[in-house]
Amino acid sequence: MILSEWQKNGWLIEHKTSRQEIGHLVTKNAHHYRVIESLRFTLNSEDKLIRKLDAFRKKRNLSEYNHAGAVTAVELGEIIVLAEDLRKSVESWIMAQFPSLL
């Protein structure tokens, strides 16, 4: 699936944003999944990263809704490192593409 198909499905709408608006984002259906999948198009993230983040998303859903303790300390450490790396990538991308938002 490509971004133009997301736009046709109503999952993506072209929009000029502001720093204030980003701070007040509202949740949508399957928003975690779509955020992870969008990394292919925005940051050109590799499939390996997408799969790993999606696996953690699924595990989070299981632990949040079904039973506690499903996430190990090792997995927690791994997702923290992934999140820190991803944050740096996103900040660099925003700085390059939309510096006025920082």
N, C-alpha and C positions, 0 to 999 in steps of 0.2 A: 504494500500500500504506500502511496506517496502523498505528500502534503496536499496536493490539489484534490485528491479523493477525500481527505479529511475535511476540506473546505466544502465539498459537495454534500458530505454527510452532516454538515452543521457542527462538526466537532472543532472546527478552526474558522475563525472569522478575522479578516484583516482589520487591524485596529492600531491607531497611534495611542501609546500609553504614557503614563507619567510615573514618577517615583511614588507619589501618593497612591495612585490606583493600584500599583503592584503591592503596596503594603496592605491593601484591603481586598485581596482576591477572595472570591467565593468558590466553594467546592462544586464540582460537576460530577456526573455519573462516570465512574471508572477513571477519575482524574489521576490517581497514582500511576496506573497503567499507561495512560496517554503521556504523562510527563516523561516517564522512562522511555517509551517508544519515540518520543519527539527528539531525543538526544541524537538519533541517527541523522536527522535532518538539520538540526541546529549546530551541534558540535562535531558532527561526523563521527560519532562514537562507534567503536567496533562492536560487532555482534556479541563478542565474548563479554564485554562490559554490560550490554543490554540484558543478556541472559542472566548474568550474575545478579544485577540489580533486581530483575524481575523475580528471580528465585528468592531473594531476601524479602521482596514485597509479599510474595505468597506466604512465606514463613511468618512474616509479621502478622498477616491476616489470620493465620492459624492460631498463633499465640494470643492474639488480641481477642478473637471470637470463640475459640474452642478450648484451648488449655494453656495455662501458664507454664513456663519452663521449656518451651519448645526450642528456644534459641540458646545455643551454648555460649560460653565465655569466649571461645575461639571465634565463633561466628560473629559475635558482637564486636570483637577487636577488628575483624576483617571488614565489617561494614563501616566501622568508624574510619578506617584508613581509606576505603572506597569513597565515603562521603566527603572526607577532607580533600582528596584528589579531585573529585567531581566539582566541589565548590571552587577550587582554584581554576579549573577549566572554564566553568561558567563565568566567573568573575573576569577572566581574561577575555572571553568571548564578548561579554557585555562591554568591557572597556574598549575593545576594538570596534564593535558594531554600533553601540549606543552609549557613548561616554556621558551624554547628558543625564542618563538615568542614575549615575553613581553619585 
